[in-house]
């Protein structure tokens, strides 16, 4: 399968883009499969956290398969099918945390996928970039929108306008990624992040992610009010809140059920 999916007993899902012979580039078929996978992640209550990576040692994802995707003719009405094959970097709302394990080239659509994740770990030889302007197009799937929200203006514009690649040291200094680790430690490091998240109350984790992301488009007063409402909702209705309190009093690890 071009997109591999696995879910373990801890509630940690692993999504692997498995097309190493094409540097894990995606054509329409693979985008559709990836969309179905993300919707499964969204809709399965057993999933608490996700790790996304690429197969092989060369690439996380080299973006869209230029030969198969760029320049395709589409009907004008298709422009307004904005929810067709939704992705986390194209409109699909997934409040479960997503961790990127970047094992190599992270370019174009791979980079915009990265920008839609929450925690990012990369290998030293990873390279990052949005080279679309070198092909006469722009960084889509949120590229021009998330880049300027997540990086300082000058650094974001450097990537968007030159189309040049940067290395993992640059990405770390810029705050684009959390850690650089040896390739042999990449998945284990991502796994440690995932396990730490999966041990927490799932509804609280999802609420925290949603409120944090929505804060970008809300006033401070509105965001704080939503925090208040959300905490009240959890405290009144979630059995995990009582479990967390009881476990604290009894000095044991809580067993959260996501209810």
N, C-alpha and C positions, 0 to 999 in steps of 0.2 A: 504494500500500500504506500502511496506517496506521502500520506500523513499517518504516522503511527501514534496510537493513543493507548495509555495504560493508566489504570487507577489502582492504588494499593490500599491496604487496610487502614492506613493512617489518614486516608482522605486526600492524599497527594496525587494529583494527576500529572502525567508527563506527556507532553505533545512534542513529537519529533518530526520535523520536516525532512522527509527521507527521499532526497533526490540528489545524492552527492555527486553524481556524474555531471550534473548541471549546476553545481555549486548551490544546490537547494533553491534554485530559482523556481518561480511559480508561474504556470500558465493558467488558463481559465479553468481547466479541470481541477488542478491542484488548489486553486483559490476556492472553488466550490466545496471541495473536500475539507479544506481548512475551516471554511464557514460552518459546515455541519459539525465539525469537531468542537468549535467554540460554542455553538448552541447547546451541544451535549454538556459541556462544562457548565454553562450557565444554568441549565435546567435540572441537573442532577444534584439533589441535596446532599449526597454523599461526598461531593467534591468540596474540599475546604481550601485548597491552594493548588496552584498550577505551576509547573516548570515547563518552559518552552525552549527548545534547542534545535540544532540542526544535526543531521547525520554526517559522519565522517570527521575529518580533522581540519578541513580547509575552510568551511563556510557555515555560518549560522543561517543566513539567507541572503542571496545576492539580488533579491527583489524579483520584479516581474521578468519573465523570460522574454527578452526583447524581441526575438524572432517570432514568438507566438502571440504576443499581446499588443505591443506598441504598433499603432497604425491600423488596427482593426477597424473596419467600418461598422458603425452602429446606427440604428434608427434614432431619430431625434427624440422620440417619445421615451427611449430607454434612459435618457439623461435624468428623468424624473422617477426612475425606479431605484430610489436611494436605499431601499432596504433589500435589494436583491443581493444574495450571497453576502450578508453582513459579516464584518470582521471586527476585532477589537480596535483596530485602527481605522475602521470605517463604520462608525455608527452603532455597533453592537455594544450594549451596556452589560458588562460583567463586573460585578462587585466583589467577586472572589479574587484575592491577590494573585498576581501573575509575576513570576520570577523568570528573567531571561538568563540563560546560560549561553553566552556568546563564544562559540568555539572557533571562530574564524571571521571571514568576510561578513560584514553587516552593512549592506549597501542598498540604496533605493528603497524598495518596499520592505526589505529587511530592517532598514533603519527606522522606517515609520512604524513597523511592528514593535521595535525596541521602545520607541517613544510612547507606545500605548501600554507598556508594562510598568510594574511598580518598583521592583528591585532588580538590579542588573549586575551580573558577574561576568568577567571576560578573561580570556587567555592573553598572554603577552603579545602574540602575533596577530591578534584581532585588528581589523581595519574598519573604519566607519566612514560613511559618506552618503551623500545624495547626489549622484552624478547626472541627474535627469537633464539639467540645463545643457550638458554636453551633447544631448541627443535631441534638443529642440523642444523639450517638454519641461514641466516643473515637478517637484516632489509632491505627489498626490497622497491620498489616503491619510491626510492630516499632517503631511510633512511641513508645509509652510505655516501651519497653525500651531502645532505642538512645539516645534523647534524654538520659536521665539518665546514660548511660555516656559520652557525648561532650561534654556541657556541664556546667558547675558546676550543682549542685542547684537553686539559686534561679533561674537563668536557664532551665533546662529546665522547671521548674514554671511559670514565667511564661508560656512558650509553650503548654504543655499545658493549663493551667487557664483562661487568658484566651481562647485561640483567636485572639488578635490577631496582626497581621502585624508583622514587623520588616524594616528595610531592609538593604542590603548592608554598610553601615558597621557596624551592630550585629552582623551575622553575622561580619564580619571580626574585630572586637574580641573576640567571644565564642569565636573559634577554630572556628566552624562551617565556614568556607571558608578557602582558602589565599590567594587573591588577588582583588582587584577590578580589572578592566581595561576599557578602552573596548570597546564592542560590536564595533568593527572589528578588535580584536585578540583577541577571545575564543577563536575556534577555533585561531588560530595559537599562542596561549599554551598551550591544552590540548594541542596537537600537540607542542609542545616538551617538555612533561612526558612525553608518550607516547613520543616518539623516544628520550629519555634512558633510559626504562625498557626499551624494546624492544631497545636495544643490549646490555643485560645478559644474563647467562645465564638463560634462561627457567625452568629447574627451580629454580634458586636463588631467583629472584624469587618464584615461587609458594610455595616453602617458607617464605620470609621472611614473606609475607603470612599464610599459614595459622598459623604459630607465633605471630605477633603478635596475631591475632584470638583464637586459642584461649587466649592468656595471660590474657584477661579472666576466664576460668573455671577457671584452673589456679593452683596454688601456685607461688611462685618456684622452689622446688626441682624440682618436676615440670617446669616450663617449661624450666629450664636443662638438665635431663636430656634432654628432647626435642630441644633444640638440639644437644646432643652427638651423639645418635643420628642426627639428620638430617645433620649435617655429615659424620659418618663414612660414612653411606650415599652421599652425594654424592661424597666423596673417593674411595671405593672403586669406585663403579659409573658415575659420570657422565664421559663423554668431554669434556664442556665444562670440567671442572676442569683436565684436562691442556691443553686449548686455551688456557685463561686463563693458566696458568703459562707455556706456551711463548710466547704473545704478549707477556707481560710481559718475559721474557728477551730476546726478539727486538725489543722496543720497537716493536711494531706493534699495530694494533687487532685484538682477537680476533674470530673468526667463530664464534659460538655456534650450535649446531644443536638445542638442547633435548633432548639425549640424555645 
